[in-house]
Amino acid sequence: MVETTATAKSPADVFRKLAELLAAKKFADAAQLYAEDVEVRNPFAPDGPTASRGREAVAAFFSNSTVKSLEFTDVSLIEGIDGETVVAEFDMSMMGAEGTPFKLPSVFVLRVRDGLIVESRDYVGPRRAG
């Protein structure tokens, strides 16, 4: 299990840890950064808005990843004044299962309590050639 309260205290720290674990393809550990009852929404999903609830749903989503490599680039973090929120703007540079590199411009709005993500709004743009 990933220790969140000791190693990732601020919302920005939690995002950095999430990016580190996802880039290392440690998907089970990354899922542990989410609260048991987390709500994750993706308003701009390609097939229409999606919402999922619970750490298990996050873990299932991560475990279905087919990317060969993942890197978070051009990361900009803005922490909210409430002490729970971070807005992360970044590109996800990936190598797909088919071997083609691409980037996904992204913005995540995370709400973090006690070192765990309790809410995430994920705005992921269209694929760009990488």
Stockholm file with secondary structure:
# STOCKHOLM 1.0

chainA/1-130         MVETTATAKSPADVFRKLAELLAAKKFADAAQLYAEDVEVRNPFAPDGPTASRGREAVAAFFSNSTVKSLEFTDVSLIEGIDGETVVAEFDMSMMGAEGTPFKLPSVFVLRVRDGLIVESRDYVGPRRAG
#=GR chainA/1-130 SS CCCCTTTCCSHHHHHHHHHHHHHTTCHHHHHTTEEEEEEEEETTCTTSCEEEESHHHHHHHHHTCCCSEEEEEEEEEEECTTSSEEEEEEEEEEECTTSCEEEEEEEEEEEEETTEEEEEEEEECCCEEC
#=GC SS_cons         CCCCTTTCCSHHHHHHHHHHHHHTTCHHHHHTTEEEEEEEEETTCTTSCEEEESHHHHHHHHHTCCCSEEEEEEEEEEECTTSSEEEEEEEEEEECTTSCEEEEEEEEEEEEETTEEEEEEEEECCCEEC
//
